[in-house]
Amino acid sequence: MNHDEFYLTRAFLLARKGRFTTSPNPNVGCVIVRNGYIVGEGYHQCAGTEHAEVHALRQAKDDSRGATAYVTLEPCNHQGRTPSCTHALINAGVKEVISTIPDPNPQVAGSGFRRLQEAGVKVRYGLMQSEAEALNPGFLKRMRTGFPWIRLKLAASIDGRTAMESGASQWITSLESRQDVQCWRAESDAILSTAATVLADNPALTVRWASLPKSVKFLYPEKRLRQPLRVIIDTANRVKPFCRVIKEEGLTWLARIVPDDLTWSSSVKQLLFPTFHGTHIQSLDLISLMTYLGHYQINSLWVEAGPSLAGALLSLELIDELILYQAPKLLGSNARPLFFLSKPIDLSEAPAFTILDMKQLGPDIRFCLKPIKNS
């Protein structure tokens, strides 16, 4: 590891501290180095507050003059809720900026690097690009495509079953796995589920702060807890005001085909989407739903649902990551599968995945998988 990678690695570690609170902004870290010493560092802590560069420059004070700034994403060059970071870096007298990838936000998109160069600041970028992509998959995907980053969570037995034939599924996996789910929820902007799951399990679909590990609680105190938006696909209007998911703190959107005339609290919205006809049923248009969520600045979408929605998302190639918790139990051939696929497939056409990570959680194994998209 050379010295540029050393300081950028430190900046990446700082940036990850904001992963629970920066959305819809990206996670960004900054390290200011002068004469081989770190004189200032910071990270973006919360949307609407000062950016990473400003925190680092404030810590560096006069030592920023003639220093090098290491930043995990191109500095912004526009006045938003806070002044531009290029302006702050130039005014502080920074002589060089070393970064990773251009910010795909149309308001930036290379203009930050150009502005610095026009002011006489040396700029180098293109370092540690894969780390930069992994730091902000949701923000980057939304800026590039208009869609959120979609993580599908599934829990199964070792024979790939998610629930008994009766629908009973609490609990297949261990307490450790369920606590891990809380961390993923806390990093997500929205949680997507279905009326079928709501009626079968009566879930809260919230972040339970008490279930988060101490390391996360330190970064994410309870007073700053934000509940992810809950989005429930309910094409037959089966979710009612008395359901637990409706009564929990935070906003709930009901994605429907037609509205009902029930009285809902101010935290509930009925949203209407077009449909398409599947094999035997009328289904909500998932592409329209994802487009809407992206427009609403949802960077990261966490999906907890049954095999029907899982299969539909897989068929449409909408899944970016599959988070699979596998418990050392057998449920048998009559139990429910992970996915309902819309049509029979040949073995040569079977959906395939790349294993990104494996981790043991109590007795369970958590797989992080990336679908191999059809060419």
C-alpha positions as a Markdown table, in Angstrom:
| # | Residue | x | y | z |
|---|---|---|---|---|
| 1 | Met | 0.0 | 0.0 | 0.0 |
| 2 | Asn | 1.5 | 3.3 | -1.0 |
| 3 | His | 1.0 | 6.5 | 1.0 |
| 4 | Asp | -1.9 | 7.8 | -1.2 |
| 5 | Glu | -3.8 | 4.5 | -0.6 |
| 6 | Phe | -2.9 | 4.7 | 3.1 |
| 7 | Tyr | -4.6 | 8.1 | 3.5 |
| 8 | Leu | -7.5 | 7.3 | 1.3 |
| 9 | Thr | -8.1 | 4.1 | 3.3 |
| 10 | Arg | -8.3 | 6.2 | 6.4 |
| 11 | Ala | -10.8 | 8.5 | 4.6 |
| 12 | Phe | -12.9 | 5.5 | 3.6 |
| 13 | Leu | -13.0 | 4.3 | 7.3 |
| 14 | Leu | -14.2 | 7.8 | 8.3 |
| 15 | Ala | -16.8 | 7.9 | 5.5 |
| 16 | Arg | -18.5 | 4.6 | 6.7 |
| 17 | Lys | -19.3 | 6.3 | 10.0 |
| 18 | Gly | -22.0 | 8.2 | 8.3 |
| 19 | Arg | -23.7 | 5.3 | 6.6 |
| 20 | Phe | -26.8 | 5.4 | 8.9 |
| 21 | Thr | -27.5 | 9.2 | 8.6 |
| 22 | Thr | -26.2 | 10.8 | 5.3 |
| 23 | Ser | -28.9 | 9.6 | 2.9 |
| 24 | Pro | -29.9 | 10.8 | 0.4 |
| 25 | Asn | -26.4 | 12.2 | 0.2 |
| 26 | Pro | -23.4 | 9.9 | -0.3 |
| 27 | Asn | -21.0 | 8.8 | 2.4 |
| 28 | Val | -17.8 | 10.9 | 2.1 |
| 29 | Gly | -14.6 | 11.0 | 4.2 |
| 30 | Cys | -11.7 | 13.5 | 4.0 |
| 31 | Val | -8.2 | 13.5 | 5.3 |
| 32 | Ile | -5.9 | 16.6 | 5.2 |
| 33 | Val | -2.1 | 15.8 | 5.1 |
| 34 | Arg | 0.8 | 18.2 | 5.4 |
| 35 | Asn | 4.5 | 17.2 | 5.5 |
| 36 | Gly | 3.5 | 13.5 | 6.0 |
| 37 | Tyr | 1.2 | 14.2 | 9.0 |
| 38 | Ile | -2.6 | 14.1 | 9.2 |
| 39 | Val | -3.6 | 17.6 | 10.3 |
| 40 | Gly | -7.3 | 17.3 | 9.8 |
| 41 | Glu | -9.9 | 14.7 | 9.1 |
| 42 | Gly | -13.7 | 14.5 | 8.9 |
| 43 | Tyr | -16.7 | 12.8 | 7.4 |
| 44 | His | -20.2 | 13.8 | 6.2 |
| 45 | Gln | -22.4 | 13.1 | 9.2 |
| 46 | Cys | -25.9 | 13.9 | 8.2 |
| 47 | Ala | -27.8 | 15.3 | 5.1 |
| 48 | Gly | -28.1 | 19.0 | 5.4 |
| 49 | Thr | -25.0 | 19.5 | 7.5 |
| 50 | Glu | -21.4 | 20.3 | 6.6 |
| 51 | His | -19.6 | 18.0 | 4.2 |
| 52 | Ala | -16.5 | 15.9 | 5.0 |
| 53 | Glu | -14.1 | 18.5 | 3.5 |
| 54 | Val | -15.4 | 21.3 | 5.7 |
| 55 | His | -15.0 | 19.2 | 8.9 |
| 56 | Ala | -11.4 | 18.2 | 8.0 |
| 57 | Leu | -10.5 | 21.8 | 7.1 |
| 58 | Arg | -11.9 | 23.1 | 10.3 |
| 59 | Gln | -9.7 | 20.7 | 12.2 |
| 60 | Ala | -6.6 | 21.4 | 10.2 |
| 61 | Lys | -7.0 | 25.2 | 10.6 |
| 62 | Asp | -4.0 | 27.1 | 9.1 |
| 63 | Asp | -2.2 | 23.8 | 8.5 |
| 64 | Ser | -4.5 | 23.3 | 5.5 |
| 65 | Arg | -2.5 | 25.9 | 3.5 |
| 66 | Gly | -0.1 | 24.0 | 1.2 |
| 67 | Ala | -1.6 | 20.6 | 2.3 |
| 68 | Thr | -3.0 | 17.7 | 0.3 |
| 69 | Ala | -6.7 | 16.7 | 0.7 |
| 70 | Tyr | -7.6 | 13.0 | 0.3 |
| 71 | Val | -11.4 | 12.7 | -0.5 |
| 72 | Thr | -13.4 | 9.6 | -1.2 |
| 73 | Leu | -15.6 | 11.3 | -3.8 |
| 74 | Glu | -15.3 | 14.3 | -6.1 |
| 75 | Pro | -15.9 | 17.5 | -4.1 |
| 76 | Cys | -19.2 | 19.2 | -4.8 |
| 77 | Asn | -19.1 | 22.4 | -6.8 |
| 78 | His | -22.7 | 23.7 | -6.2 |
| 79 | Gln | -24.5 | 25.6 | -3.5 |
| 80 | Gly | -27.1 | 23.2 | -2.0 |
| 81 | Arg | -28.1 | 23.2 | 1.6 |
| 82 | Thr | -24.4 | 23.9 | 2.4 |
| 83 | Pro | -21.7 | 25.9 | 0.4 |
| 84 | Ser | -19.6 | 24.1 | -2.1 |
| 85 | Cys | -16.6 | 22.1 | -1.0 |
| 86 | Thr | -14.5 | 23.3 | -3.9 |
| 87 | His | -14.9 | 26.8 | -2.6 |
| 88 | Ala | -13.8 | 25.7 | 0.9 |
| 89 | Leu | -10.7 | 23.8 | -0.4 |
| 90 | Ile | -9.6 | 26.7 | -2.6 |
| 91 | Asn | -10.1 | 29.3 | 0.1 |
| 92 | Ala | -8.1 | 27.2 | 2.6 |
| 93 | Gly | -5.1 | 27.1 | 0.3 |
| 94 | Val | -5.0 | 23.4 | -0.3 |
| 95 | Lys | -2.4 | 22.7 | -3.0 |
| 96 | Glu | -3.5 | 19.2 | -4.1 |
| 97 | Val | -6.7 | 17.1 | -4.0 |
| 98 | Ile | -6.4 | 13.3 | -4.5 |
| 99 | Ser | -9.7 | 11.4 | -5.0 |
| 100 | Thr | -11.4 | 8.3 | -6.4 |
| 101 | Ile | -14.3 | 8.7 | -8.9 |
| 102 | Pro | -16.3 | 11.6 | -10.3 |
| 103 | Asp | -19.6 | 12.3 | -8.6 |
| 104 | Pro | -22.3 | 11.2 | -11.0 |
| 105 | Asn | -24.7 | 13.8 | -9.6 |
| 106 | Pro | -25.5 | 16.0 | -12.6 |
| 107 | Gln | -24.9 | 19.0 | -10.4 |
| 108 | Val | -21.3 | 17.9 | -10.0 |
| 109 | Ala | -20.2 | 15.4 | -12.7 |
| 110 | Gly | -16.6 | 16.5 | -13.1 |
| 111 | Ser | -17.2 | 20.2 | -12.4 |
| 112 | Gly | -15.7 | 19.9 | -9.0 |
| 113 | Phe | -12.4 | 18.6 | -10.3 |
| 114 | Arg | -12.4 | 21.3 | -13.1 |
| 115 | Arg | -13.1 | 24.1 | -10.7 |
| 116 | Leu | -10.1 | 23.1 | -8.5 |
| 117 | Gln | -7.8 | 22.9 | -11.5 |
| 118 | Glu | -8.9 | 26.3 | -12.7 |
| 119 | Ala | -8.0 | 27.7 | -9.3 |
| 120 | Gly | -4.5 | 26.2 | -9.6 |
| 121 | Val | -5.1 | 23.2 | -7.3 |
| 122 | Lys | -3.4 | 20.0 | -8.5 |
| 123 | Val | -6.0 | 17.2 | -8.9 |
| 124 | Arg | -5.4 | 13.5 | -9.2 |
| 125 | Tyr | -8.3 | 11.0 | -9.2 |
| 126 | Gly | -9.0 | 7.5 | -10.3 |
| 127 | Leu | -7.5 | 5.8 | -7.2 |
| 128 | Met | -9.3 | 3.0 | -5.3 |
| 129 | Gln | -12.3 | 3.1 | -7.6 |
| 130 | Ser | -13.7 | -0.3 | -6.5 |
| 131 | Glu | -13.7 | 0.9 | -2.9 |
| 132 | Ala | -15.4 | 4.1 | -3.8 |
| 133 | Glu | -18.1 | 2.1 | -5.7 |
| 134 | Ala | -18.6 | -0.2 | -2.7 |
| 135 | Leu | -18.9 | 2.7 | -0.3 |
| 136 | Asn | -22.0 | 4.3 | -2.0 |
| 137 | Pro | -23.7 | 1.7 | -4.2 |
| 138 | Gly | -27.2 | 3.1 | -3.6 |
| 139 | Phe | -26.3 | 6.8 | -4.3 |
| 140 | Leu | -24.2 | 5.9 | -7.3 |
| 141 | Lys | -26.9 | 3.6 | -8.9 |
| 142 | Arg | -29.6 | 6.2 | -8.3 |
| 143 | Met | -27.6 | 9.0 | -9.9 |
| 144 | Arg | -26.7 | 6.8 | -12.9 |
| 145 | Thr | -30.0 | 4.9 | -13.5 |
| 146 | Gly | -32.8 | 6.5 | -11.4 |
| 147 | Phe | -33.3 | 3.2 | -9.5 |
| 148 | Pro | -32.3 | 2.5 | -5.9 |
| 149 | Trp | -29.9 | -0.3 | -4.9 |
| 150 | Ile | -32.1 | -3.3 | -4.2 |
| 151 | Arg | -31.1 | -5.8 | -1.5 |
| 152 | Leu | -33.3 | -8.9 | -1.2 |
| 153 | Lys | -33.2 | -10.5 | 2.3 |
| 154 | Leu | -34.2 | -14.2 | 2.6 |
| 155 | Ala | -34.0 | -16.6 | 5.4 |
| 156 | Ala | -34.0 | -20.4 | 4.7 |
| 157 | Ser | -33.3 | -23.8 | 6.0 |
| 158 | Ile | -30.4 | -25.8 | 4.5 |
| 159 | Asp | -32.9 | -27.4 | 2.1 |
| 160 | Gly | -33.8 | -23.9 | 0.8 |
| 161 | Arg | -37.2 | -23.5 | 2.5 |
| 162 | Thr | -38.4 | -20.3 | 3.9 |
| 163 | Ala | -41.6 | -21.3 | 5.7 |
| 164 | Met | -43.6 | -24.4 | 6.6 |
| 165 | Glu | -46.5 | -25.3 | 4.2 |
| 166 | Ser | -48.8 | -23.6 | 6.7 |
| 167 | Gly | -46.8 | -20.4 | 6.3 |
| 168 | Ala | -45.2 | -20.5 | 9.8 |
| 169 | Ser | -41.7 | -19.1 | 9.7 |
| 170 | Gln | -40.9 | -17.6 | 13.1 |
| 171 | Trp | -38.2 | -18.4 | 13.6 |
| 172 | Ile | -36.1 | -20.3 | 11.1 |
| 173 | Thr | -32.9 | -18.4 | 11.8 |
| 174 | Ser | -31.2 | -17.5 | 15.0 |
| 175 | Leu | -31.3 | -14.4 | 17.2 |
| 176 | Glu | -27.8 | -13.4 | 15.9 |
| 177 | Ser | -29.1 | -13.4 | 12.3 |
| 178 | Arg | -32.2 | -11.4 | 13.3 |
| 179 | Gln | -30.0 | -8.8 | 15.0 |
| 180 | Asp | -27.8 | -8.6 | 11.9 |
| 181 | Val | -31.0 | -7.8 | 9.9 |
| 182 | Gln | -31.5 | -4.8 | 12.1 |
| 183 | Cys | -28.1 | -3.4 | 11.0 |
| 184 | Trp | -29.1 | -3.8 | 7.3 |
| 185 | Arg | -32.4 | -2.1 | 8.0 |
| 186 | Ala | -30.7 | 0.8 | 9.7 |
| 187 | Glu | -28.6 | 1.4 | 6.7 |
| 188 | Ser | -31.6 | 1.3 | 4.3 |
| 189 | Asp | -33.8 | 4.2 | 3.2 |
| 190 | Ala | -36.8 | 2.0 | 2.7 |
| 191 | Ile | -38.1 | -1.5 | 3.4 |
| 192 | Leu | -40.3 | -3.2 | 0.8 |
| 193 | Ser | -42.7 | -6.0 | 1.6 |
| 194 | Thr | -46.1 | -7.3 | 0.6 |
| 195 | Ala | -49.6 | -7.5 | 2.0 |
| 196 | Ala | -49.1 | -11.3 | 2.1 |
| 197 | Thr | -46.2 | -11.0 | 4.4 |
| 198 | Val | -48.0 | -8.4 | 6.6 |
| 199 | Leu | -51.0 | -10.6 | 7.0 |
| 200 | Ala | -49.0 | -13.8 | 7.6 |
| 201 | Asp | -46.3 | -12.4 | 10.0 |
| 202 | Asn | -47.7 | -9.1 | 11.3 |
| 203 | Pro | -44.2 | -7.6 | 11.2 |
| 204 | Ala | -43.2 | -4.2 | 12.4 |
| 205 | Leu | -40.6 | -3.6 | 9.6 |
| 206 | Thr | -38.8 | -1.1 | 11.8 |
| 207 | Val | -35.3 | -0.7 | 13.2 |
| 208 | Arg | -35.1 | -1.8 | 16.8 |
| 209 | Trp | -32.3 | 0.3 | 18.2 |
| 210 | Ala | -32.0 | -1.9 | 21.3 |
| 211 | Ser | -31.1 | -4.9 | 19.0 |
| 212 | Leu | -28.2 | -3.0 | 17.3 |
| 213 | Pro | -24.6 | -3.9 | 18.4 |
| 214 | Lys | -22.8 | -1.6 | 20.7 |
| 215 | Ser | -20.4 | -0.5 | 17.8 |
| 216 | Val | -23.4 | 0.7 | 15.8 |
| 217 | Lys | -25.2 | 2.4 | 18.8 |
| 218 | Phe | -22.0 | 4.4 | 19.3 |
| 219 | Leu | -22.2 | 5.8 | 15.8 |
| 220 | Tyr | -26.0 | 6.0 | 15.7 |
| 221 | Pro | -27.5 | 7.2 | 19.0 |
| 222 | Glu | -31.1 | 6.5 | 19.6 |
| 223 | Lys | -32.0 | 10.2 | 19.5 |
| 224 | Arg | -30.9 | 10.3 | 15.9 |
| 225 | Leu | -32.7 | 7.1 | 14.9 |
| 226 | Arg | -34.7 | 7.4 | 11.7 |
| 227 | Gln | -37.2 | 4.7 | 10.7 |
| 228 | Pro | -36.9 | 3.6 | 7.0 |
| 229 | Leu | -39.9 | 4.3 | 4.9 |
| 230 | Arg | -42.1 | 1.2 | 4.7 |
| 231 | Val | -43.5 | 0.3 | 1.3 |
| 232 | Ile | -46.1 | -2.4 | 1.1 |
| 233 | Ile | -47.3 | -3.8 | -2.2 |
| 234 | Asp | -51.1 | -4.4 | -1.7 |
| 235 | Thr | -52.9 | -4.9 | -5.0 |
| 236 | Ala | -56.0 | -6.3 | -3.3 |
| 237 | Asn | -56.2 | -3.6 | -0.6 |
| 238 | Arg | -55.9 | -6.2 | 2.2 |
| 239 | Val | -53.8 | -4.1 | 4.6 |
| 240 | Lys | -56.0 | -2.3 | 7.1 |
| 241 | Pro | -55.4 | 0.5 | 9.6 |
| 242 | Phe | -55.2 | -1.9 | 12.5 |
| 243 | Cys | -52.2 | -3.8 | 11.1 |
| 244 | Arg | -49.0 | -3.5 | 13.2 |
| 245 | Val | -46.9 | -2.1 | 10.3 |
| 246 | Ile | -49.4 | 0.8 | 10.1 |
| 247 | Lys | -49.2 | 1.7 | 13.8 |
| 248 | Glu | -45.4 | 1.8 | 14.0 |
| 249 | Glu | -43.4 | 5.0 | 14.1 |
| 250 | Gly | -42.5 | 6.3 | 10.6 |
| 251 | Leu | -44.1 | 6.6 | 7.2 |
| 252 | Thr | -45.9 | 3.8 | 5.4 |
| 253 | Trp | -46.7 | 3.8 | 1.7 |
| 254 | Leu | -49.3 | 1.4 | 0.3 |
| 255 | Ala | -48.5 | 0.6 | -3.3 |
| 256 | Arg | -51.9 | -0.2 | -4.9 |
| 257 | Ile | -53.9 | -0.4 | -8.1 |
| 258 | Val | -57.0 | 1.4 | -6.7 |
| 259 | Pro | -57.4 | 3.3 | -3.4 |
| 260 | Asp | -59.8 | 2.4 | -0.7 |
| 261 | Asp | -62.1 | 4.8 | 1.3 |
| 262 | Leu | -60.9 | 3.9 | 4.8 |
| 263 | Thr | -59.6 | 6.5 | 7.2 |
| 264 | Trp | -55.8 | 6.4 | 7.4 |
| 265 | Ser | -53.4 | 8.3 | 9.7 |
| 266 | Ser | -51.3 | 11.1 | 8.2 |
| 267 | Ser | -48.3 | 8.8 | 8.2 |
| 268 | Val | -49.9 | 6.5 | 5.6 |
| 269 | Lys | -50.1 | 7.2 | 1.8 |
| 270 | Gln | -51.9 | 5.2 | -0.8 |
| 271 | Leu | -49.9 | 5.3 | -4.1 |
| 272 | Leu | -51.4 | 4.0 | -7.3 |
| 273 | Phe | -49.3 | 2.2 | -9.9 |
| 274 | Pro | -50.0 | 0.6 | -13.3 |
| 275 | Thr | -50.2 | -3.2 | -13.6 |
| 276 | Phe | -49.3 | -5.9 | -16.0 |
| 277 | His | -50.8 | -9.3 | -16.3 |
| 278 | Gly | -48.6 | -12.1 | -15.1 |
| 279 | Thr | -49.2 | -15.8 | -15.6 |
| 280 | His | -52.4 | -16.0 | -13.7 |
| 281 | Ile | -52.7 | -12.8 | -11.7 |
| 282 | Gln | -52.7 | -9.0 | -12.2 |
| 283 | Ser | -49.4 | -7.7 | -10.8 |
| 284 | Leu | -48.2 | -4.3 | -9.8 |
| 285 | Asp | -45.6 | -2.8 | -12.2 |
| 286 | Leu | -42.3 | -3.1 | -10.3 |
| 287 | Ile | -40.4 | -1.0 | -12.7 |
| 288 | Ser | -42.8 | 1.9 | -12.1 |
| 289 | Leu | -42.5 | 1.4 | -8.4 |
| 290 | Met | -38.7 | 1.5 | -8.5 |
| 291 | Thr | -38.7 | 4.5 | -10.7 |
| 292 | Tyr | -40.9 | 6.3 | -8.2 |
| 293 | Leu | -38.7 | 5.3 | -5.3 |
| 294 | Gly | -35.6 | 6.6 | -7.1 |
| 295 | His | -37.4 | 9.9 | -7.8 |
| 296 | Tyr | -38.2 | 10.1 | -4.1 |
| 297 | Gln | -34.4 | 9.9 | -3.4 |
| 298 | Ile | -34.4 | 6.3 | -2.0 |
| 299 | Asn | -30.8 | 5.2 | -2.4 |
| 300 | Ser | -31.0 | 1.8 | -0.7 |
| 301 | Leu | -34.1 | -0.5 | -0.7 |
| 302 | Trp | -34.2 | -3.5 | 1.7 |
| 303 | Val | -36.7 | -6.2 | 0.6 |
| 304 | Glu | -38.3 | -8.6 | 3.1 |
| 305 | Ala | -41.0 | -10.7 | 1.4 |
| 306 | Gly | -42.0 | -14.1 | 0.3 |
| 307 | Pro | -41.2 | -16.2 | -2.8 |
| 308 | Ser | -43.7 | -14.4 | -5.1 |
| 309 | Leu | -42.1 | -11.0 | -4.9 |
| 310 | Ala | -38.6 | -12.5 | -4.7 |
| 311 | Gly | -39.2 | -14.4 | -7.9 |
| 312 | Ala | -40.7 | -11.4 | -9.7 |
| 313 | Leu | -37.7 | -9.2 | -8.7 |
| 314 | Leu | -35.3 | -12.0 | -9.9 |
| 315 | Ser | -37.1 | -12.4 | -13.2 |
| 316 | Leu | -36.9 | -8.7 | -13.9 |
| 317 | Glu | -33.2 | -8.6 | -12.9 |
| 318 | Leu | -33.9 | -5.9 | -10.4 |
| 319 | Ile | -31.9 | -7.5 | -7.5 |
| 320 | Asp | -28.5 | -6.0 | -6.9 |
| 321 | Glu | -27.6 | -8.1 | -3.8 |
| 322 | Leu | -29.2 | -11.2 | -2.2 |
| 323 | Ile | -28.6 | -11.4 | 1.6 |
| 324 | Leu | -29.4 | -15.1 | 2.4 |
| 325 | Tyr | -29.4 | -16.4 | 6.0 |
| 326 | Gln | -29.2 | -20.2 | 6.1 |
| 327 | Ala | -30.1 | -22.1 | 9.2 |
| 328 | Pro | -28.9 | -25.7 | 9.9 |
| 329 | Lys | -32.5 | -27.0 | 9.9 |
| 330 | Leu | -34.5 | -29.2 | 7.5 |
| 331 | Leu | -38.1 | -28.2 | 6.7 |
| 332 | Gly | -39.0 | -30.8 | 4.0 |
| 333 | Ser | -40.2 | -30.8 | 0.5 |
| 334 | Asn | -43.7 | -29.5 | 1.3 |
| 335 | Ala | -42.3 | -26.3 | 2.9 |
| 336 | Arg | -42.2 | -23.1 | 0.9 |
| 337 | Pro | -39.3 | -22.3 | -1.4 |
| 338 | Leu | -37.1 | -19.2 | -1.7 |
| 339 | Phe | -38.4 | -18.1 | -5.1 |
| 340 | Phe | -41.5 | -18.7 | -7.3 |
| 341 | Leu | -40.3 | -18.4 | -10.9 |
| 342 | Ser | -42.7 | -17.4 | -13.6 |
| 343 | Lys | -41.7 | -20.3 | -15.9 |
| 344 | Pro | -39.8 | -23.5 | -15.9 |
| 345 | Ile | -36.1 | -23.2 | -16.7 |
| 346 | Asp | -33.4 | -25.5 | -18.0 |
| 347 | Leu | -30.4 | -26.2 | -15.9 |
| 348 | Ser | -28.3 | -24.3 | -18.3 |
| 349 | Glu | -30.5 | -21.2 | -17.8 |
| 350 | Ala | -30.6 | -21.5 | -14.0 |
| 351 | Pro | -30.1 | -18.1 | -12.3 |
| 352 | Ala | -26.5 | -17.9 | -10.9 |
| 353 | Phe | -24.8 | -15.8 | -8.3 |
| 354 | Thr | -21.4 | -14.7 | -7.3 |
| 355 | Ile | -20.6 | -15.1 | -3.6 |
| 356 | Leu | -19.4 | -11.7 | -2.3 |
| 357 | Asp | -19.1 | -12.7 | 1.4 |
| 358 | Met | -19.9 | -15.5 | 3.9 |
| 359 | Lys | -20.1 | -15.1 | 7.6 |
| 360 | Gln | -21.2 | -17.3 | 10.5 |
| 361 | Leu | -23.8 | -15.7 | 12.8 |
| 362 | Gly | -24.5 | -18.0 | 15.7 |
| 363 | Pro | -25.4 | -21.4 | 14.1 |
| 364 | Asp | -26.4 | -19.7 | 10.8 |
| 365 | Ile | -24.4 | -18.7 | 7.7 |
| 366 | Arg | -25.0 | -15.4 | 6.0 |
| 367 | Phe | -24.3 | -15.3 | 2.3 |
| 368 | Cys | -24.0 | -12.0 | 0.4 |
| 369 | Leu | -24.6 | -12.8 | -3.2 |
| 370 | Lys | -24.6 | -10.8 | -6.4 |
| 371 | Pro | -26.8 | -12.1 | -9.3 |
| 372 | Ile | -25.0 | -12.8 | -12.5 |
| 373 | Lys | -27.0 | -10.8 | -15.0 |
| 374 | Asn | -27.9 | -12.2 | -18.4 |
| 375 | Ser | -25.8 | -10.7 | -21.1 |
